[in-house]
């Protein structure tokens, strides 16, 4: 059994950070009013974390240039927002 190294942990954090930034960018670009509302109420990080959790299967192997990925993320965010 292999024990995760510090480098492995750093890579996981970097990937999570890139995915978080990507979802934040999509939310800001495509759902600007909602983005501002979340930001103004101080719940942006909380909501982004929830959205990222449901987007996780989509974001494996993130390729920011994949327009179909962006459409999938937009659809997932829209569905999440309708649940509120």
C-alpha positions in Angstrom: 0.0 0.0 0.0 1.3 3.4 -1.0 1.2 6.3 1.5 0.2 9.6 -0.2 3.2 11.9 -0.4 3.2 15.6 0.1 3.5 16.1 -3.6 0.4 14.0 -4.2 -1.5 16.1 -1.6 -0.3 19.3 -3.2 -1.5 18.1 -6.6 -4.9 17.3 -5.3 -5.2 20.8 -3.7 -4.1 22.4 -7.0 -6.6 20.4 -9.0 -9.4 21.3 -6.6 -8.3 24.9 -6.7 -8.4 25.0 -10.5 -11.8 23.3 -10.5 -13.1 25.8 -7.9 -11.8 28.7 -9.9 -13.4 27.3 -13.1 -16.8 26.8 -11.5 -16.6 30.3 -10.0 -15.8 31.8 -13.4 -18.7 30.0 -15.0 -21.0 31.1 -12.3 -19.8 34.7 -12.6 -20.1 34.8 -16.4 -23.3 32.9 -16.9 -25.2 33.7 -13.6 -23.9 37.2 -12.8 -26.9 38.3 -10.7 -26.8 35.1 -8.6 -23.0 35.4 -8.3 -23.4 39.0 -6.9 -26.2 37.9 -4.6 -24.1 35.1 -3.2 -21.2 37.4 -2.8 -23.2 40.2 -1.1 -24.7 37.7 1.3 -21.3 36.2 2.2 -22.3 32.8 1.0 -20.3 32.6 -2.3 -17.7 30.1 -1.0 -20.4 27.9 0.6 -22.5 27.8 -2.6 -19.4 27.3 -4.8 -18.4 24.4 -2.7 -21.8 22.8 -3.0 -21.8 23.4 -6.8 -18.3 22.0 -7.1 -19.4 18.9 -5.3 -22.2 18.1 -7.7 -19.9 19.1 -10.7 -17.1 16.9 -9.5 -17.8 14.0 -11.9 -17.9 16.5 -14.8 -14.6 18.1 -13.9 -12.4 15.1 -13.7 -9.6 15.8 -16.1 -10.6 19.4 -16.4 -10.0 20.9 -19.8 -11.0 24.5 -19.6 -11.1 24.8 -23.4 -13.8 22.1 -23.7 -17.0 24.0 -24.6 -19.1 21.0 -23.9 -17.8 20.8 -20.4 -18.8 24.4 -19.9 -22.3 23.6 -21.2 -22.6 20.7 -18.7 -21.4 22.9 -15.8 -23.9 25.6 -16.8 -26.7 23.1 -16.9 -25.6 21.6 -13.5 -25.5 25.1 -12.0 -28.9 26.0 -13.4 -30.4 22.8 -11.9 -28.8 23.5 -8.6 -30.2 27.1 -8.5 -33.7 25.8 -9.3 -33.6 23.6 -6.2 -33.2 26.7 -4.0 
